[in-house]
Amino acid sequence: MKKIVAQHKQVRIVEDEIPQVKPSYILVKTIYSAISPGTELLIIEASEENPITLGYNAMGIVVECGEGITDVKKGDLVACYGAPYVQHAEYLLIPKTLYAKVPDHVEPKEAALVGLGAIAIHALRIADLQFGETAVVVGLGVLGQMIAKIADAAAYNVIACDISTERAGMLTEQNIKSFSSIEQMESEINVQTNGNGADVVILCAGGKRSPLTKECLKWVRNKGKVVIVGDVEPDFPRELMFSKEAQILISRAGGPGRYDKVYEQQAVDYPYGFVRWTEGRNIAEYIRLISEERIDVRPFIGDVISFRDAPGEYEKLRNKQSTVLTKILNYMD
């Protein structure tokens, strides 16, 4: 089979063995996978001698089930998330804790965004909002867009901002209050909260030294929260943190279970009553949201490219020749 790797800051397609199915795992033939530019471009820039396989969002068709698999069968469509099990590769070996069945009526390309969906859902769970509270989403790449859409679907009061007029406008078209000016966003926060400040700021702005880390505490209420999503250095002014007794929280990937070898590698789920929202259950929740059309992710799936053309497309992303939020790789053409 073929897969995509980064090595010496370059992207290439290499050959590898098709994985052999084992107990508690399924073998999936990939139909679509989605590039996550923020994460993957960082990996490419950091790559050296040893090849690193790219990708963590995909969907495909089950071709074989290992012993103990009862929730899907050969021929079912599934969405799956989480490196190193999910890659930009023609075949994937996925533990039963990291996939969800995709209903027949769901657009497969939308299901391929499942990892981004799970990460967005987990960020909102970390925010721990209650009905009617105000969430400010700063940074409207694909992950920020996804968070804003899911927060709006949950009936939170959502205010979003990105310096890109085009990105801010994508949410405005869906009747979400979105701005390309910090000043306009601040004014809206004051209006919506009667000057008290937002309940949470979800910071999705890229860059380790984002200037917004020093600004966002101004936008939260007394005892408010800031949730960091992505690779942002948590450099916050102590005086504002102290005066507001604000909380700084970090959202790690798609939920409980991520990076736990027992949960992922050994495919041992956490008890439902003790860990309600694992990364696997967040995966399933994203599929429910698109299945019931609670969120519209169609703006993210417009740029579909052939798997074999991926190295050139990564080069465009690195050189900022592409303005799209993500690209969908097609393995079937």
N, C-alpha and C positions, 0 to 999 in steps of 0.2 A: 504494500500500500504506500501511498504518498502522504507526506505531512510537511508542515511549514515550520522552519526553525530560524532562529537568529544566531549569527556567529560573526565575530569581528565587525559588529555594527552593520551587518548586511543580512538581508532576508533571502532565503532560498528554499526550494522544495527538494526534499530528500526522500529516499526509499527507506521503508522499515517493514518489519514483519507484522502481519495481521495478528492482533492479540488472540490468545486462546481463552475461551470462556471458562469460568470457574464458579464454584458455589457462591450464591448471593450476588452474582454479577450478571449483567446482560451485555451482549455484543450488539453494537449499533452500527449500521451503515449510514454515514452522515449524508444528509440532504442539503442542509444549510448550516453555516456557522456565521457568527457576527464578530466583527473586529471591534475591540474596545480601544480606541486610539490612545487615550490617556495612559492606561496601564501598559499597553503593548509597545508604544513608542519609547517609554522609559526602559523596558526590558531590552529593546533593540540597542539603545544607546549604551547600556551597561554590559552588553554581551562581549565575550572575549573568546578564548580558545575553545571552550566546551560549548557545543550547540545547545540552545535553549528552545524547547518547543513552545510556540505561541498559541494563544487562544484559551478561552474558558466558557464561551457560550455556544451551544449547538443544539440542533435537533436532527432526528433521523428515524430510520425504521429498524425495529428490532429484528435481527436475523438469527439470534440464538439466545436461549435463556439458560442460566446455570441452575443448579439444584437449589431449591428453596425460593425461587421466584414464583410468586402466585398472582401478582397484581397486573402483570402484562404478559403477552404471548407473542410469538413470532408473527410479524406483520403489523404490529401496533406501532403507531407513531409516538415518540417520546421526546421531551425536551430535557436537556441535561446541563449541569453547571459544575464547574470546579476543576481547575488544573491540579495535578497533572492528568487526571482521568479524562477531562474534556480538553480537546486540542483542535487546532485546525488540521484535521487528519481525516482520511477517507473511512477509517473504522475506529470505533471507540469502545473501550471496555469500562463499563460504568457500574459502580456499586449500587445496590438497591436504595441507598439513602440519598442518592444524588440525581434522581430523575423523577419526572412526572409524566403520566400519560397525557397525550394531546388529543382532544376530541376531534372528530372528523371535520367539523365545520370551521375549525380554527385555521386561519391562514398560516401555513408552515413558517414563512419568513418572520412573522410576528413571534412565533414560539422560539425562534432562534435567539431572540433577545433575552432569554430567560435568566441568564446570569446577572445582567444589568438590572432586570426586574427584581430579582431576589435581593440584590445589594441595596436597591432603593427602598424596598419594603423594610429591610432590617434597619436602615438609617432612621426611618420613621418610628420604628419600634423603640430604638434607643432614645429618640426624642420624647417618647412617652406622653404624647399629647392627649388631651381630653376634648370631647366634642365642643366645637365652637372656638377653640383656641387659635391663635395666630402663628403661622409658620412663615418665616422668611427664607427663601431659597436663593442663595447667591452663587452664581456660576451656572450657566445654562448650556453646558455640554450635554451629551446624551444622558448622563446620569442625573444631572440637575433637572433636566426636562422631565425625566421619568419620575423623580421624587415629587416634583410639583404636580404632575398629573395625578399621581396616586393620592397625594395629600388632598387635592381638590375632590377626588372621588370619595374620600373619607369625610367630606364636609368640613374640613378645617378651613380657616380663613387664610388663603395663600397669597403671599406677595412675593414676586420673583424679580431678579435683576441680573443683567449681564451687560457688559459694555458693548456687546455686539447688538446693533439694532435688529439685525436679521434674526438672531436667536431669541431675543426678547419678543419679537413679533410673532414667533411661532406659537407662543403661549397666549398672547393677546387674541389671536385668531380663535382660540378655544375658550374665550371669556375668562381667562385667568389674569389677574392684575399683574402686569409684567412691565418692567421699565429698563431702559438702557442708560439711565442717569441715576447715580447714587442720590443726588439731591431729590429727585422725584420720588425715589423709593422711600427715603427718609420721611418725606412729607406724607406719603400714603400710610406709613406705619403710624405716624402721629394721629392722622385722621381716624384710622381704623381702631386704634387702641386708646383714643382719648388722651394721647400723650404719655401713656403708661409704658409703652414699649412692647415688642413682640414677646411671645412666650418662648419661642426658640428661633435661633438662626441656624440654618443648615448650610454649612460652608463647603461648597463644591468647587471653589475657584482653584485653578491649577497653580502649581509653583510652590516650592518649599517655603519661600520667603514672601508669600503674598502679603501686600500691605493691608489687605482686608482683615487679617487676623488682629490687627491693632484697632480696627474700626468697629468690628461687629459687636463688641460688648456695649457700644453706645446704643445699639438698636434693641437690646433686650430689656425686659422689665426687671424690677427688683426680684431677685431669686430666679431669674430666667436662665436659659440654657443656650449653649453653643454646641452643635454637633459637627465634628470634623469628618468629612467623607473624602477619602483619597489621600494623596501624598502632600499634606500640608503640615509644615512645622508649627507646633502649638506654642507660638510666641505671643503671649498675651500680657497686657499691662496689669501689674498686680493691683494698682490703686483702684481701677475700675472693677476688677474681679472682687476685691475686698468690699468696696462700697455697696455693690449690688448683691454680694454673696452669690455670685453667678457660678454655674456649673459648666465646666469644659469637658465634653464627652467625645470619645472617638468611636466611630462605627467601623467595625472590622468585618469586611466582606459580607457574606450572605446570611450570617446568623450562627447560632450555637451549633457546633459540630465542625465548623471550618478549621482546618489544620489539625484536627484530632484524628490520629491514626485509627483509634478504635471505632469512631463513628464513620470515617470515610473508608480507609483501607480495609478494615475488618467488617464494614457494613453493619455495625451494631447500632440500632437507633436508640435515642434517649427515650425514657418513659414519657408518654404523652401528658400525663398528669403533672409531671415535674418540670419538663421543658416543653412548654406548649408550642413555641415557634422555633423549630430547628431550621437549618438552612434547607433541608429537604421539604419541610412544610411551607417555607417561604417560596420555594420553587413552585409548588402546587398552587399556592395562592396567586402567584403571578399568572399562571395559566388560567385560573378561574377569572381573574380580572379581564383578560383579553377574550376569554370564551363568552363572558356575559356582556362584553363591550362596555365595561365600566371605564376603561381608559382607551385612548386612541393612539396607537403607536405607529400608524401608517406613515407619518412624516419621516420615520427613521429607516424605512425599508425601501426607499426609492432607488438607492444606488446598489444594484445587484451586479456582481462581477463573477467571472469564471474563476474557479479555484486556481487554475493554471496561470492566471494573470495576476495573482496576488502579489508577488514580489514587486512588480512595477507600481501597483497601487499603494503599497507601503511607502515606496520612495516618494510618491506624490504627497502622502500624508506628512512625511518627515520634512519635505521641502515646502510645506504649507501651500501646495498647489491645489489642494482639495479643501473645500469649505464645508463638506458634509459632516454630520455628527458621527456617523458610523457607516460601514460598508458591509454588505451581506455577501458571503462567498457561496457560490452555487457549485455543488459537486456533481450535478447531474447532466451538465452540457458538455 
